């Protein structure tokens, strides 16, 4: 729900059928129209005037008192591998980023859950301006609809790994997961959705209690508390013991394998000794490691590792019985890492008209 000039404006993409039914009946509209409205929205029809099976009065109500938070495209970059990085402008003027990737099995998207981020990870561009605000569930869904329209195809996989920490916006992310997988929504199976977190231990437990089928990915990046605190301020609040206690709880509760993201930084964590320490840390968990050669950011102090060291790191983990892949690099030539496109856009004179309209 948005509040502009003391007028309540409802975001249609934030609503479930039951919620929209209550809103419409409270405004004198027929409740059964809610399903019709959402059906139009999820087919990509956002202008009430084009919802031809609705009465004129209902279309007028939708036009005057609702919005649909599909973001506007501010800038689009296309990589030589076909990856598309979109810079979107939200209804309040804030900028967010999302990525569209084409695989053999279909189209995947990486979306943002917050405008900015307060986690402060030193190698990430999206956290440099701090947290501006949370996104609503509808604003997350809006990114998927916009990217689907961009490619002209249904989106089959979703990764919550753009700007923001999903578990720092827990309630809206919970609603998003319900709506995006619902038959009346986008109908994307939860096993085709991945949520990436830097390790907010209490919320990992809360996430486990949701009892869903979403894949959990942990941004780990270091194998000791001292080293991890240097890279990720979250480690000052939740040490590895507390993090892994929450992961054991998650795995006992769900039985699902956990993915671990490990960004390799040259001469920081790319040694064979680090690979062995990682294998020890993961012992006893059903896990999979994604090795990520660093996407360098401007004014960053970290550098990409040598490709030979990346392969050696993977080989050592495989030898030690840890299932490991080197993430396929997509969009490295178009600032496709979190926050990079927005940062370069603003540095080149683009504007961020964000306000406090919500």
C-alpha positions as CSV (number, residue, x, y, z in Angstrom):
1,X,0.0,0.0,0.0
2,X,1.3,3.5,-0.9
3,X,0.3,6.7,0.7
4,X,0.7,9.8,-1.6
5,X,-0.7,13.2,-0.5
6,X,-2.9,11.4,2.2
7,X,-4.6,9.3,-0.5
8,X,-4.4,5.6,0.0
9,X,-3.2,3.9,-3.3
10,X,-3.2,0.1,-3.4
11,X,-0.5,-1.8,-5.2
12,X,-2.3,-4.6,-7.1
13,X,0.8,-6.7,-7.2
14,X,1.0,-6.7,-3.4
15,X,-2.4,-8.4,-3.1
16,X,-3.6,-12.0,-2.9
17,X,-7.0,-12.7,-4.4
18,X,-8.6,-12.6,-0.9
19,X,-6.9,-9.3,0.0
20,X,-7.9,-7.7,-3.2
21,X,-11.5,-9.0,-2.7
22,X,-11.7,-7.3,0.7
23,X,-10.3,-4.0,-0.8
24,X,-12.8,-4.0,-3.7
25,X,-15.9,-4.9,-1.5
26,X,-14.9,-2.1,0.9
27,X,-15.0,0.3,-2.0
28,X,-18.4,-0.9,-3.2
29,X,-17.0,-3.1,-6.0
30,X,-18.0,-6.8,-6.6
31,X,-15.5,-9.0,-4.8
32,X,-15.5,-11.7,-7.5
33,X,-13.8,-9.1,-9.8
34,X,-10.6,-9.5,-7.8
35,X,-9.7,-12.8,-9.6
36,X,-10.4,-11.2,-13.0
37,X,-8.1,-8.2,-12.1
38,X,-5.2,-10.4,-11.0
39,X,-5.7,-12.6,-14.1
40,X,-5.2,-9.5,-16.3
41,X,-2.2,-8.3,-14.3
42,X,-0.3,-11.7,-14.4
43,X,-1.0,-11.8,-18.2
44,X,0.9,-8.5,-18.5
45,X,-2.1,-6.2,-18.9
46,X,-1.6,-3.3,-16.4
47,X,-3.9,-0.6,-17.8
48,X,-7.4,-1.0,-16.4
49,X,-8.8,0.4,-19.7
50,X,-7.6,-2.7,-21.4
51,X,-9.3,-5.1,-18.9
52,X,-12.3,-5.6,-21.2
53,X,-14.4,-7.9,-19.1
54,X,-14.6,-5.4,-16.2
55,X,-17.4,-2.8,-15.9
56,X,-16.6,0.8,-16.5
57,X,-17.0,1.7,-12.8
58,X,-14.5,-1.0,-11.7
59,X,-12.0,0.2,-14.3
60,X,-12.4,3.7,-13.0
61,X,-11.8,2.5,-9.4
62,X,-8.7,0.7,-10.5
63,X,-7.4,3.7,-12.4
64,X,-8.1,6.1,-9.5
65,X,-7.1,4.1,-6.5
66,X,-4.6,1.4,-7.4
67,X,-1.2,1.2,-9.0
68,X,0.7,-1.8,-10.5
69,X,4.3,-1.8,-9.4
70,X,5.9,-3.0,-12.6
71,X,9.1,-0.9,-12.7
72,X,10.1,1.4,-15.6
73,X,13.2,0.5,-17.5
74,X,15.8,3.2,-17.0
75,X,18.8,1.5,-18.7
76,X,19.4,-1.9,-20.3
77,X,22.8,-3.4,-20.9
78,X,23.2,-6.6,-23.0
79,X,26.3,-8.8,-22.6
80,X,27.9,-10.6,-25.5
81,X,26.6,-13.9,-23.9
82,X,23.1,-12.6,-24.1
83,X,22.7,-11.7,-20.4
84,X,20.7,-8.6,-19.9
85,X,21.1,-6.3,-16.9
86,X,18.2,-3.9,-16.2
87,X,18.3,-0.8,-14.2
88,X,14.7,-0.2,-13.1
89,X,13.0,2.9,-11.7
90,X,10.4,2.3,-9.1
91,X,7.2,4.4,-8.7
92,X,8.9,6.5,-6.0
93,X,11.9,7.2,-8.2
94,X,14.3,4.8,-6.5
95,X,16.6,2.6,-8.7
96,X,17.1,-1.1,-8.4
97,X,18.8,-3.7,-10.6
98,X,17.8,-7.1,-12.0
99,X,19.4,-9.6,-14.3
100,X,17.9,-11.8,-17.1
101,X,19.9,-14.9,-18.0
102,X,19.1,-17.5,-20.8
103,X,20.0,-21.1,-20.2
104,X,19.2,-24.3,-22.1
105,X,16.3,-25.0,-19.8
106,X,14.8,-21.5,-20.0
107,X,15.1,-18.0,-18.6
108,X,16.3,-17.2,-15.1
109,X,16.2,-13.9,-13.3
110,X,18.2,-12.5,-10.4
111,X,16.1,-9.8,-8.6
112,X,16.6,-7.3,-5.8
113,X,14.8,-7.4,-2.4
114,X,15.8,-4.0,-1.1
115,X,16.9,-0.6,-2.4
116,X,20.5,-0.6,-1.3
117,X,21.7,-2.8,1.6
118,X,22.9,-2.4,5.1
119,X,25.0,-5.5,5.4
120,X,28.2,-3.8,4.4
121,X,30.0,-6.6,2.6
122,X,33.3,-5.1,1.4
123,X,33.3,-6.7,-2.1
124,X,29.7,-5.7,-2.9
125,X,28.7,-2.5,-4.7
126,X,25.0,-2.5,-3.7
127,X,25.8,-1.8,0.0
128,X,27.9,1.3,-0.6
129,X,25.0,3.7,-0.2
130,X,23.5,1.8,2.7
131,X,19.9,0.7,3.0
132,X,17.3,3.1,1.6
133,X,14.2,1.0,2.0
134,X,12.7,-2.5,1.7
135,X,10.9,-3.6,-1.5
136,X,7.3,-4.8,-1.2
137,X,6.4,-8.3,-2.4
138,X,4.7,-6.7,-5.4
139,X,7.8,-4.7,-6.3
140,X,9.8,-8.0,-6.4
141,X,7.1,-9.6,-8.6
142,X,7.2,-6.5,-10.8
143,X,10.8,-7.1,-11.7
144,X,10.0,-10.6,-12.9
145,X,7.0,-9.4,-15.0
146,X,9.2,-6.6,-16.5
147,X,12.0,-9.1,-17.4
148,X,9.5,-11.6,-18.8
149,X,8.1,-8.9,-21.0
150,X,11.6,-7.9,-22.0
151,X,12.5,-11.4,-23.3
152,X,9.0,-12.4,-24.4
153,X,9.1,-15.7,-22.5
154,X,8.0,-17.1,-19.2
155,X,10.5,-17.0,-16.4
156,X,11.3,-20.5,-15.1
157,X,13.9,-19.8,-12.3
158,X,14.2,-17.0,-9.8
159,X,17.2,-16.1,-7.6
160,X,16.9,-13.6,-4.8
161,X,20.5,-12.5,-5.1
162,X,20.3,-8.9,-6.3
163,X,20.7,-5.8,-4.2
164,X,19.6,-6.3,-0.6
165,X,19.6,-9.0,2.1
166,X,16.4,-11.0,1.6
167,X,16.2,-12.1,5.3
168,X,16.5,-8.4,6.3
169,X,13.1,-8.0,4.6
170,X,11.6,-11.2,5.9
171,X,7.9,-10.5,5.8
172,X,7.8,-9.1,2.3
173,X,10.0,-11.9,1.0
174,X,7.7,-14.5,2.7
175,X,4.7,-12.9,0.9
176,X,6.7,-12.8,-2.4
177,X,7.5,-16.5,-2.1
178,X,3.8,-17.3,-1.5
179,X,2.5,-15.2,-4.4
180,X,5.2,-16.0,-7.0
181,X,4.5,-19.7,-6.7
182,X,0.7,-19.5,-6.3
183,X,-1.4,-20.8,-9.2
184,X,-3.1,-17.4,-9.4
185,X,0.3,-15.7,-9.5
186,X,3.3,-16.6,-11.6
187,X,3.1,-20.3,-10.8
188,X,6.9,-20.7,-10.5
189,X,7.6,-23.8,-8.4
190,X,9.5,-23.2,-5.2
191,X,12.2,-25.7,-6.1
192,X,13.0,-23.3,-8.9
193,X,13.6,-20.4,-6.5
194,X,16.8,-19.7,-4.6
195,X,17.2,-17.3,-1.7
196,X,20.7,-16.1,-0.9
197,X,21.6,-14.7,2.5
198,X,24.8,-13.4,4.0
199,X,24.0,-15.3,7.2
200,X,21.3,-13.7,9.4
201,X,21.2,-16.7,11.8
202,X,17.9,-16.1,13.6
203,X,16.1,-15.5,10.3
204,X,17.5,-18.7,8.8
205,X,15.7,-20.5,11.6
206,X,12.5,-18.5,10.8
207,X,12.9,-19.3,7.2
208,X,13.2,-23.0,8.0
209,X,10.0,-22.8,9.9
210,X,8.1,-21.7,6.8
211,X,8.5,-25.3,5.6
212,X,8.8,-24.4,1.9
213,X,10.8,-25.9,-0.9
214,X,13.0,-22.9,-1.7
215,X,16.7,-23.4,-2.0
216,X,18.8,-21.7,0.6
217,X,22.2,-20.3,-0.4
218,X,24.7,-18.9,2.1
219,X,27.2,-16.3,1.2
220,X,30.1,-17.7,3.2
221,X,33.4,-16.4,1.6
222,X,35.7,-17.1,4.5
223,X,36.3,-20.1,6.8
224,X,37.2,-18.4,10.1
225,X,35.4,-15.7,12.2
226,X,38.4,-13.3,12.1
227,X,38.7,-13.4,8.3
228,X,34.9,-13.3,7.8
229,X,34.5,-10.3,10.0
230,X,37.0,-8.4,7.8
231,X,34.8,-9.0,4.7
232,X,31.3,-9.2,6.2
233,X,30.2,-7.1,9.1
234,X,27.3,-9.5,9.7
235,X,29.9,-11.9,11.1
236,X,30.4,-9.5,14.0
237,X,26.8,-10.3,15.1
238,X,26.6,-14.0,14.1
239,X,29.8,-16.0,14.3
240,X,30.3,-19.2,12.4
241,X,29.1,-21.3,15.3
242,X,25.8,-19.5,15.5
243,X,25.5,-19.5,11.7
244,X,26.1,-23.3,11.4
245,X,23.8,-24.0,14.3
246,X,21.0,-22.3,12.4
247,X,22.0,-24.2,9.2
248,X,21.9,-27.5,11.1
249,X,18.4,-26.5,12.3
250,X,17.4,-25.7,8.8
251,X,18.6,-29.0,7.4
252,X,17.0,-31.0,10.2
253,X,13.7,-29.2,9.6
254,X,13.6,-29.3,5.8
255,X,16.0,-32.1,4.8
256,X,17.1,-29.8,1.9
257,X,20.7,-29.4,0.6
258,X,22.3,-26.0,1.3
259,X,24.3,-24.1,-1.3
260,X,27.3,-22.2,-0.2
261,X,28.5,-19.2,-2.2
262,X,32.3,-18.7,-2.0
263,X,33.6,-15.6,-3.8
264,X,37.3,-16.2,-4.5
265,X,39.5,-13.2,-4.0
266,X,43.1,-13.1,-5.2
267,X,45.6,-13.8,-2.4
268,X,42.8,-13.6,0.2
269,X,40.9,-16.9,0.2
270,X,42.0,-18.7,-3.0
271,X,44.6,-21.1,-1.5
272,X,44.4,-24.9,-1.2
273,X,44.7,-24.5,2.6
274,X,41.5,-22.4,2.4
275,X,39.8,-25.2,0.4
276,X,40.7,-27.7,3.0
277,X,39.4,-25.5,5.8
278,X,36.1,-25.1,3.9
279,X,35.8,-28.9,3.5
280,X,36.2,-29.3,7.2
281,X,33.6,-26.6,7.9
282,X,31.0,-28.2,5.7
283,X,31.6,-31.7,7.1
284,X,28.3,-33.3,8.1
285,X,26.0,-31.0,6.0
286,X,24.3,-31.9,2.7
287,X,25.9,-29.1,0.7
288,X,27.0,-27.8,-2.6
289,X,29.6,-25.1,-3.1
290,X,29.4,-22.5,-5.9
291,X,32.8,-20.9,-6.5
292,X,32.5,-17.4,-7.8
293,X,35.6,-15.7,-9.2
294,X,35.2,-12.1,-8.0
295,X,33.5,-9.5,-10.1
296,X,35.7,-6.5,-9.5
297,X,34.1,-3.2,-8.6
298,X,35.4,0.3,-9.1
299,X,37.3,1.6,-6.1
300,X,37.4,-1.9,-4.7
301,X,40.5,-3.3,-3.1
302,X,40.0,-7.0,-4.1
303,X,41.0,-8.6,-7.4
304,X,40.0,-11.6,-9.4
305,X,42.0,-14.8,-8.7
306,X,44.1,-16.5,-11.3
307,X,41.9,-19.0,-13.3
308,X,44.4,-21.8,-12.6
309,X,43.9,-21.3,-8.8
310,X,40.2,-21.4,-9.2
311,X,40.4,-24.7,-10.9
312,X,42.8,-26.0,-8.3
313,X,40.5,-24.9,-5.5
314,X,37.6,-26.8,-7.1
315,X,39.7,-29.9,-7.7
316,X,40.8,-29.9,-4.0
317,X,37.2,-29.7,-2.8
318,X,36.2,-32.4,-5.2
319,X,39.0,-34.6,-3.8
320,X,37.7,-34.0,-0.3
321,X,34.2,-35.1,-1.2
322,X,32.6,-31.6,-1.5
323,X,30.3,-31.2,-4.5
324,X,31.6,-28.1,-6.2
325,X,30.9,-26.0,-9.3
326,X,32.6,-22.9,-10.7
327,X,29.7,-20.5,-11.4
328,X,29.3,-19.9,-15.1
329,X,30.2,-16.3,-15.6
330,X,27.4,-14.3,-17.3
331,X,27.3,-10.6,-17.9
332,X,30.8,-9.9,-16.7
333,X,31.3,-7.3,-19.4
334,X,28.2,-5.3,-18.4
335,X,28.6,-4.6,-14.7
336,X,26.3,-7.5,-13.9
337,X,27.3,-7.9,-10.3
338,X,25.1,-6.5,-7.5
339,X,25.0,-2.7,-7.5
340,X,27.5,-2.2,-10.3
341,X,25.1,-0.9,-13.0
342,X,23.4,1.5,-10.7
343,X,26.7,2.8,-9.4
344,X,28.1,3.4,-12.9
345,X,24.8,5.0,-14.0
346,X,24.9,7.5,-11.2
347,X,28.6,8.1,-11.6
348,X,27.9,9.0,-15.3
349,X,25.4,11.7,-14.3
350,X,22.2,9.6,-14.0
351,X,19.8,10.7,-11.3
352,X,18.3,8.9,-8.4
353,X,15.1,10.7,-7.6
354,X,14.2,8.6,-4.6
355,X,12.1,10.1,-1.9
356,X,10.2,9.0,1.1
357,X,6.8,8.5,-0.6
358,X,6.0,5.3,1.0
